[in-house]
Amino acid sequence: MTKRRTQKTRLQKSFDDLEVRQQNITWPNYVSNARSVDGYLFKGSRDAPLVQRIGAWLFGLTFILGAVGFLFVGFPDFLTRTY
C-alpha cells in the first residue's frame, strides 16, 4: 500500500490562496470592504500612512476639479459676467 499524501500540493495551495484573495469581490465580503473604505474616506484615519493620505487627497481633488470643470462648461460666461 502506498502512503496517503496528507500535505497539500503546491498547486492546491496556490488555488486555496487564490480563492481566499478573491473572496472580497463576492457580495457579502464586498459590502464589508466597501464600508471600510468609505469609513476611511469620510472619517479619516489618524495613523494613515503617507501613501494613503496622498491617495485620499488625489481622490478628493479629482471630484473638486470635476465640479469646477462642470461649472466652466455649464456656465461659460461665469467669470466675465458683470452685475
C-alpha positions in Angstrom: 0.0 0.0 0.0 1.1 3.5 -0.7 1.1 6.2 1.9 -1.6 8.7 1.5 -0.5 12.3 1.0 -1.5 14.5 3.9 0.3 17.6 2.7 -1.3 19.8 0.1 0.5 20.0 -3.2 1.9 23.3 -4.3 -0.8 23.7 -6.9 -3.5 23.1 -4.4 -2.0 25.7 -2.1 -2.0 28.2 -4.9 -5.7 27.5 -5.7 -6.6 27.9 -2.0 -4.6 31.2 -1.8 -6.3 32.5 -4.9 -9.8 31.6 -3.5 -9.1 33.5 -0.3 -7.9 36.5 -2.2 -11.0 36.6 -4.4 -13.4 36.4 -1.6 -13.6 40.2 -1.2 -15.2 40.5 -4.7 -18.3 38.5 -3.9 -21.4 40.1 -2.4 -21.2 39.9 1.4 -17.4 40.5 1.6 -17.6 43.3 -1.0 -20.0 45.2 1.2 -17.8 45.0 4.3 -14.7 46.0 2.3 -16.6 49.0 0.7 -17.8 50.1 4.1 -14.2 50.2 5.5 -13.0 52.2 2.5 -15.9 54.6 2.8 -15.2 54.9 6.5 -11.6 55.9 5.8 -12.6 58.4 3.2 -15.3 60.1 5.2 -13.9 59.9 8.7 -10.2 59.6 8.0 -7.6 57.8 10.0 -5.2 59.3 12.5 -2.4 56.9 11.8 -2.8 56.5 8.0 0.5 56.1 6.1 1.7 58.9 3.8 0.7 57.0 0.7 -2.9 56.6 1.9 -3.1 60.3 2.7 -1.8 61.3 -0.7 -4.2 58.9 -2.4 -7.2 60.4 -0.4 -6.2 63.9 -1.4 -5.9 63.0 -5.1 -9.3 61.2 -4.9 -10.9 64.3 -3.4 -9.1 66.7 -5.8 -10.5 64.7 -8.7 -14.0 65.4 -7.6 -13.3 69.1 -6.9 -11.7 69.7 -10.3 -14.5 67.8 -12.0 -17.1 70.1 -10.3 -15.1 73.2 -11.3 -14.8 71.9 -14.9 -18.5 71.3 -14.9 -19.2 74.9 -13.9 -17.0 76.3 -16.6 -18.6 74.1 -19.3 -22.1 74.7 -18.0 -21.7 78.5 -17.5 -19.0 79.7 -19.9 -19.5 83.4 -19.1 -19.4 82.9 -15.4 -16.1 84.7 -14.8 -16.8 87.5 -17.4 -20.3 88.3 -16.3 -20.8 91.8 -14.7 -23.7 92.6 -12.5 
